[in-house]
Amino acid sequence: MIHACSMQELGRRSNQEDSIFPPLGAEMQDCRLFIVCDGMGGHERGEVASRTVCESMSRHILSHRDVEDGDSLLLAAIDAAYNALDMLDDGAERKMGTTLALLMLHDDGATVAHIGDSRVYHLRPADGCEPARILFRTNDHSLVNDLLRLGELTEEEAKTFPQRNVITRAMMPHQERRARADVAHISDIRPGDYFFLCSDGVLERMEDDQLLSLLTNSEDADEEKLEILRRATRDNSDNHSAHLVHVVDDSGGQSFSFKKLFVSLKKFFAL
C-alpha cells in the first residue's frame, strides 16, 4: 500500500508551466504512476508542452495495458508524447518544451525515467543505527551538472552560476534527434521508503540534506511535510511542483502490479 500527496505552486510567476500526474486534488491512494513536467519557461507555450506530455504518456500507458514489458511500454509512451508535441507545433522559431520526471511502481519494484532537471529521489528513513539516506537520485541533464562532473565548477560555485538553469535535454517538437530518457530500475524497496518527484523550482533554496531531513522525519504526517516544504519555498521565483510517495507496507506480496497500475488509472480517464 502507498500513500501519496502533492503540491503545485506558482512561485513568483504569473502562469503555471508545471504539470503533474495525477493532477492536484485527485485521489491517489491506489495510483502507481507519477509524473512531473516543467514547461520550459523561456520558450513559448511551456504549459502546453508539459500538459501534453503528462496527458499523452498516462493515456498511452492505460490504453496499452496488455504490454508485459515495462520498458517497452515506457519508451512507447515517451514516443507517443513526442508525437503529440509534434502535432501541436505551430512552427515558431522558439519551440515549446518540457522536462520529464516519472515514477512507475510495479511488481518488480520501480521504474524511473527523466529528461532534463526535474528530479526523482528514493529516500529511506533512519532505522536503528542506520541513518536516513538518499538511496537514489536522478542526475540533472543541465549545463551546471556537466561542468560539475568535469571539475570545472565547485558545488559552491554552482549555486550562483549564471547559467545554472540551462538544461541539456528536453522534450520538444520536431527535434532532429529526440532527447532520450535516462531509465533506472529500483528493486530494493522497503516499507517506510519514500519517493519524491519535483520540478527544479522546489530546489531553489533546498539542498538534498534538507529534503532528506524533512521528508523522512517520522514526527510529521506526509501532508504536514509538504506543507512545511510549501512554506519554505513560498518565495521561490519559479513554479514548483512535487509528488511525495510513501511506501506504507508490502502487504499482499506483489503489491505493485501492473494490474493495479491500470485499474488505478481508470479513474482519471473516460476510456
Secondary structure as the mmCIF struct_conf table of DSSP 4:
data_model
#
loop_
_struct_conf.conf_type_id
_struct_conf.id
_struct_conf.beg_label_comp_id
_struct_conf.beg_label_asym_id
_struct_conf.beg_label_seq_id
_struct_conf.end_label_comp_id
_struct_conf.end_label_asym_id
_struct_conf.end_label_seq_id
STRN STRN1 ILE A 2 GLU A 9
TURN_TY1_P TURN_TY1_P1 GLY A 11 ARG A 12
BEND BEND1 SER A 14 ASN A 15
STRN STRN2 ASP A 18 PHE A 21
BEND BEND2 PRO A 22 PRO A 22
HELX_LH_PP_P HELX_LH_PP_P1 PRO A 23 PRO A 23
TURN_TY1_P TURN_TY1_P2 LEU A 24 GLY A 25
TURN_TY1_P TURN_TY1_P3 GLN A 29 ASP A 30
STRN STRN3 LEU A 33 ASP A 38
STRN STRN4 GLY A 39 GLY A 39
TURN_TY1_P TURN_TY1_P4 GLY A 41 GLY A 42
BEND BEND3 HIS A 43 HIS A 43
TURN_TY1_P TURN_TY1_P5 GLU A 44 ARG A 45
HELX_RH_AL_P HELX_RH_AL_P1 GLY A 46 SER A 63
TURN_TY1_P TURN_TY1_P6 HIS A 64 ASP A 66
HELX_RH_AL_P HELX_RH_AL_P2 GLY A 70 LEU A 88
BEND BEND4 GLU A 93 ARG A 94
STRN STRN5 THR A 98 THR A 98
STRN STRN6 LEU A 100 HIS A 106
TURN_TY1_P TURN_TY1_P7 ASP A 107 ASP A 108
STRN STRN7 GLY A 109 ILE A 115
BEND BEND5 GLY A 116 ASP A 117
STRN STRN8 ARG A 119 ARG A 124
STRN STRN9 ASP A 127 ASP A 127
TURN_TY1_P TURN_TY1_P8 GLY A 128 CYS A 129
STRN STRN10 GLU A 130 GLU A 130
HELX_LH_PP_P HELX_LH_PP_P2 PRO A 131 ALA A 132
STRN STRN11 ARG A 133 ARG A 137
HELX_LH_PP_P HELX_LH_PP_P3 THR A 138 ASP A 140
STRN STRN12 SER A 142 SER A 142
HELX_RH_AL_P HELX_RH_AL_P3 LEU A 143 ARG A 149
TURN_TY1_P TURN_TY1_P9 LEU A 150 GLY A 151
BEND BEND6 GLU A 152 LEU A 153
HELX_RH_AL_P HELX_RH_AL_P4 GLU A 155 LYS A 159
TURN_TY1_P TURN_TY1_P10 THR A 160 THR A 160
TURN_TY1_P TURN_TY1_P11 PRO A 162 ASN A 165
STRN STRN13 ILE A 167 ILE A 167
BEND BEND7 THR A 168 THR A 168
STRN STRN14 MET A 171 MET A 171
TURN_TY1_P TURN_TY1_P12 PRO A 173 HIS A 174
BEND BEND8 GLU A 176 ARG A 177
HELX_LH_PP_P HELX_LH_PP_P4 ARG A 178 ALA A 181
STRN STRN15 ASP A 182 ILE A 186
TURN_TY1_P TURN_TY1_P13 PRO A 191 GLY A 192
STRN STRN16 TYR A 194 CYS A 198
HELX_RH_3T_P HELX_RH_3T_P1 ASP A 200 GLU A 204
BEND BEND9 ARG A 205 ARG A 205
HELX_RH_AL_P HELX_RH_AL_P5 ASP A 208 LEU A 215
TURN_TY1_P TURN_TY1_P14 THR A 216 THR A 216
TURN_TY1_P TURN_TY1_P15 SER A 218 GLU A 219
BEND BEND10 ASP A 220 ASP A 220
HELX_RH_AL_P HELX_RH_AL_P6 ASP A 222 ALA A 232
TURN_TY1_P TURN_TY1_P16 THR A 233 ASP A 235
BEND BEND11 SER A 237 ASP A 238
STRN STRN17 HIS A 240 VAL A 247
TURN_TY1_P TURN_TY1_P17 SER A 251 GLY A 252
BEND BEND12 GLY A 253 GLN A 254
BEND BEND13 PHE A 256 PHE A 256
HELX_RH_AL_P HELX_RH_AL_P7 PHE A 258 LEU A 265
HELX_RH_3T_P HELX_RH_3T_P2 LYS A 266 PHE A 268
#
